[in-house]
Amino acid sequence: MARKKLIAGNWKMNGLLADGVELAKGVAAEVKKLGRVSTVEFLVCPPATLLTSVKKALKGARVALGAQDCHFNLKGAHTGDISPAMLTDVGCSYVILGHSERRADHGESNALINKKAVSAQAEGLKAVICIGETEAQRDAGKTLEVCREQILGSVPEGSTNKKTVIAYEPVWAIGTGKTPTAADVQEVHAEIRKVLSKKLGRAVANKIQILYGGSVKPTNAKEFLSLPDVDGALIGGASLKVEDFLGIATKVL
Ligand code: 13P
């Protein structure tokens, strides 16, 4: 069966209550207008403060709710952290893990991301595990090597397509307006699938959605989303505007 396209918005640290609810309502209304589209899935990942109100605002629309991080423990003495159980409790079905901004700002390692993913998956969440090279690594010709290492280190053994999504986000393309060529993206995604295949078996690897992220806009979305190993997009800046987010989605309808 063909893999569905996942159009995912990562709102990052943006949105106060009123803006977040308005954005979610706008997305919900537009997705409802699309009617039954069985080949595309929608996901929004607001900041933790907005999860409950966004969940309400999305009511009745085929848009899943995700968080941007979680702890690997289900509860306990971890000040400031949020557990996978808390995320499912407020209606999340996805969690982004290992985003490059968390790797950079919070020193998250592949091993830590793996541990978080194991816990999130066990709690019934789908882990959107992010990988991607820095500009220096790319310039040094190490893109594939870095991505291989990140996949092998951060994706748990036994991961399945039901509990795992991969997002390839070259760090230098995030929020910069710069993007790799379509051929480069396809090369990396094919390599990611090859590594997943070795790690998890071909049948599972063929079903796992691999998203591209990094300056995806309505104007360049088609170029990436039509590649054979690109199964959707993880969208930052453009997910904060209903027309841009939907403008990207309509490229795969
Ligand atoms: P931009 O779309 O703003 O480049 O962000 C991409 C990203 O980091 C999504 O997780």
Residues whose N, C-alpha, C, O or C-beta is under 5 A from the ligand:
A	BS01	13P	N10 A173 I174 G175 T176 G213 G214 S215 V216 L234 I235 G236 G237 A238
